[in-house]
Amino acid sequence: MYQTISDLDYFRMLVKDAQTVPLLESAIVLGRMAYPALDLQQVQADFDALAGQLAQACRGASTERARLSHALQWFYGTHGFAGNAQDYYDADNSYLHRVMATRRGIPISLAVLFAELTRHVGLDLSGVAFPGHFLIRADLHEGVVIIDPFTGASLDRDTLIQRAAPYGMKPERLLGPASAPQILMRMLNNLQAIYAQQGRDELLEHCVARLQVLQEVPSD
């Protein structure tokens, strides 16, 4: 007899191997916490449609740097994705299906969406768990580019030094790629803080349960 799997068990299945966690699918599934009827296949189809449009926008870009430039213009310019400065602590900013619908998010959700989209045009982008403000790292043949996903702006070394100064560290020590479990954990921590502040106990419990799953995942 066919038996449906719970959203928590599905999430557990996705993240069971820390080395092969499908970040996009795992992040999309988080949306079921607040939107139980969310059609995961439709969200994936919406993402695939965006990826196809991005591939079309990057046609003719012969270098990685050119593809990155085209992708940034397409994402932040043509499609109007941006940080939600007006309502930063809206939980919807953390759910990828809502970010795709509203074109608004916070640094980490915008970073995940942009990095996953650009894989379809051959770019190797990683999330960076920089303290206080999530960043994107683009490892290109022409060099490393650090991007602020809230605005799409590239950050020069002076800016990175300034941002790292409060933590008493050189920026290089803070710019390593974050793993998929680390990214999911940070997304859930953000949501946990929002739901705790709002007193939304059921949603808070969903976050705690998924954080516990991630903490139990073997790291090697």
Backbone hydrogen bonds in HBPLUS format (Angstrom, degrees):
<---DONOR---> <-ACCEPTOR-->    atom                        ^
c    i                          cat <-CA-CA->   ^        H-A-AA   ^      H-
h    n   atom  resd res      DA  || num        DHA   H-A  angle D-A-AA Bond
n    s   type  num  typ     dist DA aas  dist angle  dist       angle   num
A0010-TYR N   A0006-SER O   2.89 MM   4  6.12 152.9  1.96 150.8 159.1     1
A0011-PHE N   A0007-ASP O   2.95 MM   4  6.15 156.4  2.01 143.3 149.4     2
A0012-ARG N   A0008-LEU O   2.88 MM   4  6.15 156.0  1.93 146.4 153.6     3
A0013-MET N   A0009-ASP O   2.90 MM   4  6.14 150.3  1.99 143.8 151.2     4
A0014-LEU N   A0010-TYR O   3.03 MM   4  6.32 153.3  2.10 147.3 154.2     5
A0015-VAL N   A0011-PHE O   3.14 MM   4  6.38 151.5  2.22 152.2 158.7     6
A0020-THR N   A0017-ASP O   3.04 MM   3  5.62 154.8  2.10 118.7 125.7     7
A0026-SER N   A0022-PRO O   2.94 MM   4  6.02 165.0  1.96 161.0 166.0     8
A0027-ALA N   A0023-LEU O   2.84 MM   4  5.95 156.7  1.89 154.3 160.2     9
A0028-ILE N   A0024-LEU O   2.91 MM   4  6.15 158.0  1.96 153.8 160.2    10
A0029-VAL N   A0025-GLU O   2.99 MM   4  6.18 156.9  2.05 147.8 153.6    11
A0030-LEU N   A0027-ALA O   3.23 MM   3  5.34 135.5  2.44  97.4 108.9    12
A0031-GLY N   A0028-ILE O   2.96 MM   3  5.67 151.2  2.05 116.8 124.6    13
A0032-ARG N   A0029-VAL O   2.99 MM   3  5.66 159.0  2.04 120.0 125.4    14
A0033-MET N   A0030-LEU O   2.99 MM   3  5.74 162.8  2.02 120.7 126.0    15
A0035-TYR N   A0031-GLY O   2.87 MM   4  5.83 145.7  1.99 147.5 158.0    16
A0038-LEU N   A0035-TYR O   2.94 MM   3  5.43 159.3  1.98 126.9 128.3    17
A0043-VAL N   A0039-ASP O   3.10 MM   4  6.47 156.1  2.16 151.4 158.1    18
A0044-GLN N   A0040-LEU O   3.00 MM   4  6.26 160.9  2.04 148.8 153.8    19
A0045-ALA N   A0041-GLN O   2.91 MM   4  6.12 150.0  2.00 140.8 149.5    20
A0046-ASP N   A0042-GLN O   2.82 MM   4  6.10 151.7  1.90 148.5 156.2    21
A0047-PHE N   A0043-VAL O   2.91 MM   4  6.20 154.0  1.97 148.1 155.5    22
A0048-ASP N   A0044-GLN O   2.86 MM   4  6.11 160.0  1.90 148.5 154.1    23
A0049-ALA N   A0045-ALA O   2.96 MM   4  6.18 148.7  2.06 143.9 151.9    24
A0050-LEU N   A0046-ASP O   3.12 MM   4  6.43 154.7  2.18 144.3 150.3    25
A0051-ALA N   A0047-PHE O   2.86 MM   4  6.19 159.5  1.90 155.1 161.5    26
A0052-GLY N   A0048-ASP O   2.93 MM   4  6.16 149.5  2.03 143.6 151.3    27
A0053-GLN N   A0049-ALA O   3.08 MM   4  6.36 152.2  2.16 143.9 151.1    28
A0054-LEU N   A0050-LEU O   2.87 MM   4  6.18 154.2  1.94 151.9 159.5    29
A0055-ALA N   A0051-ALA O   2.96 MM   4  6.19 158.3  2.01 146.2 151.8    30
A0056-GLN N   A0052-GLY O   3.11 MM   4  6.34 152.2  2.19 141.9 148.9    31
A0057-ALA N   A0053-GLN O   2.96 MM   4  6.25 151.2  2.05 144.1 152.2    32
A0058-CYS N   A0054-LEU O   2.98 MM   4  6.22 136.0  2.18 147.7 159.5    33
A0059-ARG N   A0056-GLN O   3.31 MM   3  5.38 165.0  2.33 103.9 108.1    34
A0061-ALA N   A0058-CYS O   3.09 MM   3  5.57 163.0  2.12 134.2 135.5    35
A0067-ARG N   A0063-THR O   2.95 MM   4  6.27 156.8  2.00 149.9 156.4    36
A0068-LEU N   A0064-GLU O   2.85 MM   4  6.12 157.0  1.90 153.7 160.1    37
A0069-SER N   A0065-ARG O   2.95 MM   4  6.16 159.0  2.00 145.5 151.2    38
A0070-HIS N   A0066-ALA O   2.90 MM   4  6.14 162.2  1.93 151.2 155.8    39
A0071-ALA N   A0067-ARG O   2.83 MM   4  5.97 158.3  1.88 146.2 152.9    40
A0072-LEU N   A0068-LEU O   2.88 MM   4  6.09 160.3  1.92 153.5 157.9    41
A0073-GLN N   A0069-SER O   3.08 MM   4  6.27 161.8  2.12 147.7 152.6    42
A0074-TRP N   A0070-HIS O   2.87 MM   4  6.07 158.6  1.92 150.4 156.9    43
A0075-PHE N   A0071-ALA O   2.88 MM   4  6.00 165.1  1.90 152.4 156.1    44
A0076-TYR N   A0072-LEU O   2.90 MM   4  5.82 162.2  1.93 150.8 154.7    45
A0077-GLY N   A0073-GLN O   2.78 MM   4  4.81 132.7  2.00 120.3 134.2    46
A0078-THR N   A0073-GLN O   2.92 MM   5  6.44 147.5  2.02 147.0 156.9    47
A0079-HIS N   A0074-TRP O   2.89 MM   5  6.08 151.5  1.97 154.4 162.3    48
A0081-PHE N   A0075-PHE O   3.01 MM   6  5.87 162.0  2.05 156.2 151.0    49
A0082-ALA N   A0103-ARG O   3.03 MM  21  6.42 141.3  2.19 144.5 154.9    50
A0105-GLY N   A0082-ALA O   3.20 MM  23  6.62 141.2  2.36 146.7 156.1    51
A0083-GLY N   A0150-PHE O   3.02 MM  67  4.51 133.0  2.24 155.6 141.9    52
A0085-ALA N   A0083-GLY O   3.01 MM   2  5.69 126.5  2.31 107.2  91.8    53
A0084-ASN N   A0105-GLY O   2.81 MM  21  5.32 156.7  1.87 155.1 154.2    54
A0090-ASP N   A0087-ASP O   3.18 MM   3  5.69 157.6  2.24 123.3 122.3    55
A0093-ASN N   A0090-ASP O   2.97 MM   3  5.78 160.5  2.01 124.1 129.4    56
A0094-SER N   A0091-ALA O   2.91 MM   3  5.66 167.8  1.92 124.9 129.0    57
A0095-TYR N   A0092-ASP O   3.18 MM   3  5.28 155.2  2.25 105.0 112.1    58
A0098-ARG N   A0095-TYR O   3.00 MM   3  5.47 128.4  2.27 111.3 124.4    59
A0099-VAL N   A0095-TYR O   2.96 MM   4  6.25 154.2  2.03 152.4 160.7    60
A0100-MET N   A0096-LEU O   2.89 MM   4  6.09 160.2  1.93 152.6 156.8    61
A0101-ALA N   A0097-HIS O   3.19 MM   4  6.28 142.3  2.34 128.2 138.0    62
A0102-THR N   A0098-ARG O   2.79 MM   4  5.92 164.7  1.82 156.8 159.8    63
A0103-ARG N   A0099-VAL O   2.77 MM   4  5.16 139.9  1.92 137.8 146.6    64
A0110-LEU N   A0106-ILE O   3.05 MM   4  6.10 172.9  2.06 173.9 176.1    65
A0111-ALA N   A0107-PRO O   2.87 MM   4  5.91 150.6  1.96 144.7 153.6    66
A0112-VAL N   A0108-ILE O   2.97 MM   4  6.15 162.0  2.00 148.4 152.2    67
A0113-LEU N   A0109-SER O   3.06 MM   4  6.20 168.7  2.07 147.5 150.8    68
A0114-PHE N   A0110-LEU O   2.90 MM   4  5.98 167.2  1.91 149.1 153.3    69
A0115-ALA N   A0111-ALA O   2.87 MM   4  5.87 167.6  1.88 151.8 156.0    70
A0116-GLU N   A0112-VAL O   2.98 MM   4  6.02 161.2  2.01 147.8 153.2    71
A0117-LEU N   A0113-LEU O   2.99 MM   4  6.12 156.0  2.05 146.4 153.2    72
A0118-THR N   A0114-PHE O   2.98 MM   4  6.15 161.5  2.01 152.3 156.9    73
A0120-HIS N   A0117-LEU O   3.03 MM   3  5.78 155.1  2.10 117.8 124.5    74
A0121-VAL N   A0118-THR O   3.05 MM   3  5.28 163.0  2.08 106.7 112.0    75
A0123-LEU N   A0118-THR O   3.13 MM   5  5.57 162.6  2.17 147.6 145.3    76
A0122-GLY N   A0119-ARG O   3.23 MM   3  5.10 157.7  2.28 106.6 105.3    77
A0139-ASP N   A0124-ASP O   3.27 MM  15  5.96 163.4  2.30 167.9 163.1    78
A0126-SER N   A0137-ARG O   2.80 MM  11  5.10 158.2  1.84 147.2 154.9    79
A0137-ARG N   A0126-SER O   2.77 MM  11  5.10 166.9  1.79 155.1 159.0    80
A0178-ALA N   A0127-GLY O   2.76 MM  51  5.51 164.7  1.79 154.5 155.0    81
A0128-VAL N   A0135-LEU O   2.85 MM   7  4.92 150.0  1.94 142.9 137.9    82
A0130-PHE N   A0128-VAL O   2.78 MM   2  5.49 142.3  1.92  99.6  90.4    83
A0135-LEU N   A0128-VAL O   3.03 MM   7  4.92 169.6  2.04 144.4 147.8    84
A0133-HIS N   A0130-PHE O   3.32 MM   3  5.71 145.7  2.45 117.6 127.4    85
A0136-ILE N   A0147-ILE O   2.96 MM  11  5.02 156.0  2.02 151.6 155.3    86
A0147-ILE N   A0136-ILE O   2.87 MM  11  5.02 165.5  1.89 145.9 150.8    87
A0138-ALA N   A0145-VAL O   2.79 MM   7  5.03 167.4  1.80 159.5 162.5    88
A0145-VAL N   A0138-ALA O   2.91 MM   7  5.03 159.2  1.96 142.0 149.0    89
A0140-LEU N   A0143-GLY O   2.99 MM   3  5.05 150.9  2.07 137.4 140.2    90
A0143-GLY N   A0140-LEU O   3.05 MM   3  5.05 160.9  2.09 103.1 109.1    91
A0155-LEU N   A0146-ILE O   2.80 MM   9  5.61 164.4  1.82 157.9 160.2    92
A0148-ASP N   A0153-ALA O   2.86 MM   5  5.47 167.7  1.87 163.0 165.2    93
A0151-THR N   A0148-ASP O   3.19 MM   3  5.85 146.7  2.31 116.9 123.9    94
A0152-GLY N   A0148-ASP O   2.67 MM   4  5.42 154.3  1.74 164.4 171.9    95
A0160-LEU N   A0156-ASP O   3.08 MM   4  6.40 158.1  2.13 152.4 159.1    96
A0161-ILE N   A0157-ARG O   2.84 MM   4  6.06 157.4  1.89 154.8 160.7    97
A0162-GLN N   A0158-ASP O   3.02 MM   4  6.22 154.5  2.09 142.5 149.4    98
A0163-ARG N   A0159-THR O   2.92 MM   4  6.21 153.9  1.99 147.2 154.4    99
A0164-ALA N   A0160-LEU O   2.89 MM   4  6.04 145.0  2.01 145.0 154.5   100
A0165-ALA N   A0161-ILE O   3.01 MM   4  6.01 132.7  2.25 141.9 152.9   101
A0167-TYR N   A0164-ALA O   2.94 MM   3  5.61 151.6  2.02 122.3 131.1   102
A0168-GLY N   A0165-ALA O   2.94 MM   3  5.16 167.5  1.96 116.4 119.8   103
A0173-ARG N   A0170-LYS O   3.09 MM   3  5.83 145.8  2.21 121.2 128.7   104
A0174-LEU N   A0171-PRO O   2.83 MM   3  5.22 156.1  1.89 115.0 123.2   105
A0183-ILE N   A0179-SER O   2.97 MM   4  6.28 153.8  2.04 152.6 160.1   106
A0184-LEU N   A0180-ALA O   2.94 MM   4  6.19 168.2  1.96 160.2 162.7   107
A0185-MET N   A0181-PRO O   2.91 MM   4  6.00 153.7  1.98 144.4 152.0   108
A0186-ARG N   A0182-GLN O   3.01 MM   4  6.22 151.5  2.10 141.9 149.1   109
A0187-MET N   A0183-ILE O   2.93 MM   4  6.24 157.1  1.98 151.9 158.4   110
A0188-LEU N   A0184-LEU O   2.95 MM   4  6.14 160.6  1.98 148.4 153.5   111
A0189-ASN N   A0185-MET O   2.84 MM   4  6.04 150.7  1.93 143.8 152.5   112
A0190-ASN N   A0186-ARG O   3.01 MM   4  6.22 154.3  2.08 145.5 151.4   113
A0191-LEU N   A0187-MET O   3.11 MM   4  6.43 160.5  2.15 146.7 151.5   114
A0192-GLN N   A0188-LEU O   2.75 MM   4  5.91 155.7  1.80 149.7 157.5   115
A0193-ALA N   A0189-ASN O   3.02 MM   4  6.21 156.6  2.07 145.7 150.5   116
A0194-ILE N   A0190-ASN O   3.12 MM   4  6.43 155.3  2.18 145.8 152.5   117
A0195-TYR N   A0191-LEU O   2.88 MM   4  6.10 174.1  1.89 160.6 161.4   118
A0196-ALA N   A0192-GLN O   2.90 MM   4  5.95 149.4  2.00 144.6 153.3   119
A0197-GLN N   A0193-ALA O   3.05 MM   4  6.16 157.6  2.11 141.3 147.1   120
A0198-GLN N   A0194-ILE O   2.99 MM   4  6.24 145.1  2.12 144.7 155.0   121
A0199-GLY N   A0195-TYR O   2.94 MM   4  5.89 115.3  2.37 131.9 146.4   122
A0200-ARG N   A0195-TYR O   2.97 MM   5  5.16 155.7  2.03 150.3 153.9   123
A0199-GLY N   A0196-ALA O   3.22 MM   3  5.04 145.9  2.34  93.9 103.9   124
A0204-LEU N   A0200-ARG O   2.96 MM   4  6.13 152.0  2.04 151.8 160.8   125
A0205-GLU N   A0201-ASP O   2.88 MM   4  6.11 152.4  1.96 148.6 155.1   126
A0206-HIS N   A0202-GLU O   3.14 MM   4  6.49 148.0  2.24 141.5 149.8   127
A0207-CYS N   A0203-LEU O   3.13 MM   4  6.47 156.2  2.19 147.0 152.2   128
A0208-VAL N   A0204-LEU O   2.99 MM   4  6.28 164.5  2.01 154.1 158.1   129
A0209-ALA N   A0205-GLU O   2.93 MM   4  6.08 160.4  1.97 150.3 155.2   130
A0210-ARG N   A0206-HIS O   3.18 MM   4  6.40 156.6  2.24 146.0 151.4   131
A0211-LEU N   A0207-CYS O   2.91 MM   4  6.13 153.2  1.98 152.1 160.4   132
A0212-GLN N   A0208-VAL O   2.95 MM   4  6.14 152.3  2.03 146.5 153.8   133
A0213-VAL N   A0209-ALA O   3.11 MM   4  6.40 149.0  2.21 138.2 146.3   134
A0214-LEU N   A0210-ARG O   3.06 MM   4  6.33 160.5  2.09 147.4 151.4   135
A0215-GLN N   A0211-LEU O   2.94 MM   4  6.19 151.7  2.02 146.6 154.7   136
A0216-GLU N   A0212-GLN O   3.13 MM   4  6.33 129.4  2.39 139.9 152.0   137
A0216-GLU N   A0213-VAL O   3.14 MM   3  5.26 139.0  2.31  98.3 109.9   138
A0217-VAL N   A0214-LEU O   3.19 MM   3  5.25 158.0  2.24 102.7 109.4   139
